[in-house]
Amino acid sequence: MWVLGIVVNFDIRGFSNWAKQNEAYAPVLIELLYKFLSEKAKEMGSSNKPFVYKRLGDGGLFIKSIVEIKGKVSSNEEVEKFVPLLKENHKNEIRNIITKIVSYWRKEFKEKVIIPITEAGGKAEKLDSGIGISFGILKAFITPSEYDFFGNPINLASRLCDAARPKGIVIDIEAMPFLEKDLKNMGFEKDQIVVKGLPTVTVLYNSDVHPPLLHPRRREEYQHKIEVHVAGIVFKKEQNKFFVLAGKRKGDREIYPLFWECGGGQVHIGESFEEAVRRQMWEEFGIKVKVLKPFTSYVILSSNGRPAIPGVRFLCVTTDESCLKEESEEFDVIKWIDVDNLASYKFIPGLKEDIKQALNCYQKL
């Protein structure tokens, strides 16, 4: 039997490290978690439609059939022709399920898992939920005692859950475009991400989580067919001294490992250069900036046969550094560097000169 179904992958962010330090409380946490997930399973599986709930270590997988695809079909290709009409006929049911998950699950997880484990004596401040949601064609297998499902949406939901930050919800919006307006009204934002083993996926994520997504942002890993980059040089002034924000690249970076740089990356589809700069500075450094002006261009050269990538470097100033990170996915160390001490740091070739040029430009504004 073929069905259109919703797949929800739920797990605890930070569980492995937490369990090492709170071993005595781990069984209590898992018991609370499974009780919470069982309650969610009862809510989602209350109708007479096929439903599956599986425990997955420190999380769970929920698969709910929305509608059975009638007729003689033997492949995904044959099923596809039924999908548009079925989505249209059942979009209100889909909307109700997704918005309920988005509205309540994080809050209830805190109330029914995090707070009780804290009250029992465990330290749970670094624990939270991560949720990935997909929708699509599933193959349902029926046995005398249960249903089971197979299909690409299950793999995708798992990958989206992996991409979710603590408190994060990541939703495959390509499969449910009719939800975009509703979710944006609830504070969700749109992006394209690369998930392991799958093509680029358009998603919505809850924007109250920072950084919003855990997914490849490195140039070596995140690729569109046409690639254009932006970079920022961010200054602040304290006690008549100027400081530039910089990060030390991780040692496993393909290009310039352990060199210092000022941050930047690829412009996403539908994004302006200035929007891309602000997003990159937030994702990489946890800082909000004002983009003042472009002041130079640059080229990222490749030694492995890939084409050179053009970029534009922008002059920026910080507007809020209250969430500044000490490290990130891209950098082992993040710090403000006194521009008078640039010689003490190994920057990407040519970047020191750009910093000096940017500072000169900034002082003339």
Secondary structure as GFF3:
##gff-version 3
##sequence-region A 1 365
A	DSSP	beta_strand	2	13	.	.	.	ID=ss1
A	DSSP	alpha_helix	15	21	.	.	.	ID=ss2
A	DSSP	three_ten_helix	23	25	.	.	.	ID=ss3
A	DSSP	alpha_helix	26	44	.	.	.	ID=ss4
A	DSSP	beta_strand	51	55	.	.	.	ID=ss5
A	DSSP	beta_strand	59	68	.	.	.	ID=ss6
A	DSSP	alpha_helix	76	80	.	.	.	ID=ss7
A	DSSP	alpha_helix	83	109	.	.	.	ID=ss8
A	DSSP	pi_helix	110	114	.	.	.	ID=ss9
A	DSSP	alpha_helix	115	119	.	.	.	ID=ss10
A	DSSP	beta_strand	128	142	.	.	.	ID=ss11
A	DSSP	beta_strand	147	150	.	.	.	ID=ss12
A	DSSP	alpha_helix	152	163	.	.	.	ID=ss13
A	DSSP	beta_strand	168	172	.	.	.	ID=ss14
A	DSSP	three_ten_helix	177	179	.	.	.	ID=ss15
A	DSSP	alpha_helix	180	185	.	.	.	ID=ss16
A	DSSP	beta_strand	188	194	.	.	.	ID=ss17
A	DSSP	beta_strand	200	206	.	.	.	ID=ss18
A	DSSP	beta_strand	229	238	.	.	.	ID=ss19
A	DSSP	beta_strand	241	249	.	.	.	ID=ss20
A	DSSP	beta_strand	260	261	.	.	.	ID=ss21
A	DSSP	beta_strand	264	266	.	.	.	ID=ss22
A	DSSP	alpha_helix	273	285	.	.	.	ID=ss23
A	DSSP	beta_strand	288	300	.	.	.	ID=ss24
A	DSSP	beta_strand	309	320	.	.	.	ID=ss25
A	DSSP	beta_strand	331	338	.	.	.	ID=ss26
A	DSSP	three_ten_helix	339	344	.	.	.	ID=ss27
A	DSSP	alpha_helix	351	364	.	.	.	ID=ss28
###
